[in-house]
Structure formats: C-alpha cells, structure tokens
Amino acid sequence: MTTNSASAGYFPDPAVAYADAPSIIQEIGWVTAAAANCGDGGGIGREFWLRKAAVVDRIALHEVAVYAPEVAITAVQTAEATVLKFIEYEVAHSGLSLKGAELITAEDRFGYVREQYHVWSHAQLH
C-alpha cells in the first residue's frame, strides 16, 4: 500500500519512522539475502527497495551524526541514489505520480521513504 502524505507536508522524524526497525546489521543481511534470491524467479519487489532505501538512509543518518561532512558524504550520496531507486519503483509499480507529489528535494524524498517504511513496519506488526 502506498500512501503519500507529501501533499499534507507530513513526514515522520527518522526516530519515529525507524523505531521498530531491526538493527542495521540485520537489515543489511535481509537485503543481501533478498538480492541473492532474486534469481529464484521472485524478482525484486517493493519490500526490497523500501527496506534497502531505509537501511541506507539509517546508515547515512548515523554517518552524518558521527563524522565530518566530508567523511559522511559518500554515505549520503549512496542513500540519495538508493532512495531515488525506490521512488522510481513506486512510480513504475505503485501508481506514485511525481507530478502531484512534493518529492522535489532530497529531504522530501527521504521523508517519503521514512513515511512509507513507518507505514510498512506497522503493518508487519499487526
């Protein structure tokens, strides 16, 4: 399920969005296993791109908090590229329209991933 609160201007804080997330190590393991298994005919779907974007976002957030900008820049750039891949998937498969979305800045795009991860993770718990 894709929900878009971008037009309402609400995106959850990263601490809220990722509150129930597994550890970064566990998520890297899941993403790696999912990528390795995509040759089984299952393909790579929304959950893969969402979880990958979220874990890379979490890594970038940590890097920015701990290191100088020139050290953290690689993690931030990787996160930006991964978030764009998720949004491209959403446009192609979930009906997201960038014409109506307020996903212009990197901050907007990260916010969208955080919102979608928050919704997805809560659905997993119930």
C-alpha positions as CSV (number, residue, x, y, z in Angstrom):
1,M,0.0,0.0,0.0
2,T,1.4,3.4,-1.0
3,T,0.3,6.4,1.0
4,N,1.6,9.8,0.2
5,S,1.4,12.5,2.9
6,A,3.7,14.7,0.9
7,S,0.9,17.0,-0.1
8,A,0.0,17.3,3.5
9,G,3.6,18.2,4.4
10,Y,4.0,15.5,7.0
11,F,6.8,13.1,7.1
12,P,7.8,11.3,10.3
13,D,11.0,12.0,12.1
14,P,13.6,9.3,11.4
15,A,13.5,8.2,15.1
16,V,9.7,7.6,14.7
17,A,9.9,6.1,11.3
18,Y,12.6,3.6,12.2
19,A,11.6,3.0,15.8
20,D,10.6,-0.6,15.2
21,A,13.3,-1.4,12.6
22,P,15.6,-4.3,13.0
23,S,19.3,-3.5,13.6
24,I,21.2,-2.1,10.6
25,I,23.2,-5.4,10.5
26,Q,20.0,-7.5,10.4
27,E,18.6,-5.3,7.6
28,I,21.8,-5.5,5.6
29,G,21.6,-9.3,5.9
30,W,18.0,-9.3,4.8
31,V,18.7,-7.0,1.8
32,T,21.7,-9.1,0.8
33,A,19.7,-12.4,1.0
34,A,16.8,-10.9,-0.9
35,A,19.1,-9.7,-3.7
36,A,20.8,-13.1,-3.8
37,N,17.4,-14.9,-4.0
38,C,16.0,-12.7,-6.8
39,G,17.3,-15.2,-9.3
40,D,14.8,-17.7,-8.0
41,G,12.1,-16.1,-10.2
42,G,10.7,-14.0,-7.4
43,G,12.3,-10.8,-8.7
44,I,13.0,-7.7,-6.6
45,G,9.8,-6.0,-5.3
46,R,8.7,-3.1,-3.3
47,E,9.7,-4.5,0.1
48,F,13.3,-4.9,-1.1
49,W,13.6,-1.4,-2.4
50,L,11.9,0.1,0.6
51,R,14.0,-1.8,3.1
52,K,17.2,-1.1,1.2
53,A,16.4,2.6,1.0
54,A,15.5,2.7,4.7
55,V,18.7,0.9,5.8
56,V,20.9,3.1,3.7
57,D,19.1,6.1,5.0
58,R,19.8,4.9,8.5
59,I,23.4,4.4,7.8
60,A,23.7,7.9,6.3
61,L,21.9,9.4,9.3
62,H,24.5,7.7,11.6
63,E,27.4,8.9,9.4
64,V,26.2,12.5,9.4
65,A,25.7,12.4,13.2
66,V,29.2,11.0,13.9
67,Y,31.5,12.2,11.2
68,A,32.5,15.4,9.5
69,P,30.6,16.2,6.3
70,E,33.5,15.3,4.0
71,V,33.6,11.9,5.6
72,A,29.8,11.3,5.6
73,I,29.3,12.5,2.0
74,T,29.7,9.0,0.4
75,A,27.0,7.5,2.7
76,V,24.7,10.5,2.0
77,Q,25.2,10.2,-1.8
78,T,24.6,6.4,-1.7
79,A,21.5,7.0,0.3
80,E,20.2,9.6,-2.1
81,A,20.8,7.2,-5.1
82,T,19.0,4.3,-3.3
83,V,16.1,6.5,-2.3
84,L,15.7,7.5,-6.0
85,K,15.6,3.8,-7.0
86,F,12.8,3.2,-4.5
87,I,10.9,6.2,-5.8
88,E,11.4,5.0,-9.4
89,Y,10.0,1.6,-8.4
90,E,7.0,3.4,-6.8
91,V,6.3,5.4,-10.0
92,A,6.6,2.3,-12.1
93,H,4.6,-0.2,-9.9
94,S,2.6,1.5,-7.3
95,G,1.0,4.4,-9.0
96,L,3.0,7.2,-7.4
97,S,2.9,10.2,-9.7
98,L,5.7,12.7,-9.3
99,K,3.5,15.4,-11.0
100,G,1.3,15.5,-7.9
101,A,3.9,14.6,-5.3
102,E,6.0,17.1,-3.4
103,L,9.1,15.0,-3.8
104,I,11.3,17.7,-5.3
105,T,14.2,17.9,-2.8
106,A,16.3,15.2,-1.3
107,E,14.7,15.9,2.1
108,D,11.3,15.3,0.6
109,R,12.4,12.0,-0.9
110,F,14.0,10.8,2.3
111,G,10.8,11.9,4.1
112,Y,8.7,9.8,1.7
113,V,10.9,6.7,2.4
114,R,10.6,7.3,6.1
115,E,6.8,7.6,5.8
116,Q,6.5,4.5,3.7
117,Y,8.8,2.5,6.0
118,H,6.8,3.6,9.0
119,V,3.5,2.5,7.4
120,W,5.0,-0.8,6.2
121,S,6.7,-1.7,9.5
122,H,3.5,-1.0,11.5
123,A,1.6,-3.2,9.0
124,Q,4.1,-6.0,9.7
125,L,3.4,-5.8,13.5
126,H,-0.4,-6.2,13.1
